[in-house]
Amino acid sequence: MADSRPRGGSKRRSAPGGAKAGTAAASRPRPARPAPAPARKAAAVSQAKARPAIQPMASPTRPSAPKTPRAPQQTRGQKRVDEILDAAEAVIAEVGIDAATTNAIAERAGSSVGSLYHFFPSKDAIVQALARRFRGLAMEYNARAMPADSITLAPEPLFERIVMNQVALIAEHPAFQSVHDAACLDPRGLAEFGAMRDAIVGQVLRFLEGRYPGMPKREREPVARLAVSVVHHTLDDARLGPKEHQAGMLRELQLMLVRYFRTFDEKYGVPTAG
């Protein structure tokens, strides 16, 4: 007899919820395919045009910088050196070299002792620096007494101006002689004032060359050195001697120079003004 039961596997069972799953899968939207590259580029450009431009943030207003530049460090340092030397000159003029201390000099300069030692390691270094300063001042005063047009002056006003300019240097810088005396005890200071003397001799040589073009060079050198030495030592002696004799010594110094150089005026002649 034939078996009337259904054969295995001939009837499929439906998966639970199968109908619903199929419906959900059918209703789920498929992801859109990416647009071709040209289309994406066009869209990006369109969005960029539509987007408002970003404005830069306004920076706060700053005050304009001062137009005068700050002084370089070297200039400020030189200013400090000059202040210390000015103070040292004043202290030495008041109490002398031996009594002048770095503490007193720093106090007069409105500086700390540490700041003073930053520029000068010792009082001796300050004295040597003052010697260099006075060397420049002596040349400046001497050049002021013998400008180019002085070669035509008569001897009397010429040597009055030369002598009194050196007197003015000592009067305006009362520490000059003290620094000179102290510095000359040191080989460095002696060399500094020797260089000052040589520089002044050079100025006198140029003056003699202009005033006496016919004077031989071998004669000018000793004349210039003698004149400088006489003025220097006479002023020094007048300073150290009794005050009541100073004015008379200065008059005699001028008279001696006038008589000495008048012989050269007569021998070589003097250029005329203009």
HUSUL-V555303 format. One record per helix or strand of 2 or more residues. SS is the DSSP state (a for helix, b for strand). FROM is the first residue (numbers start at 0). TO is the last residue. Records with the same first field share a line. If there is no record, write none. Layout:
SS=FROM-TO / FROM-TO
This chain:
a=17-26 / 36-49 / 72-94 / 101-108 / 112-118 / 122-144 / 147-151 / 154-171 / 175-182 / 186-210 / 216-239 / 242-267
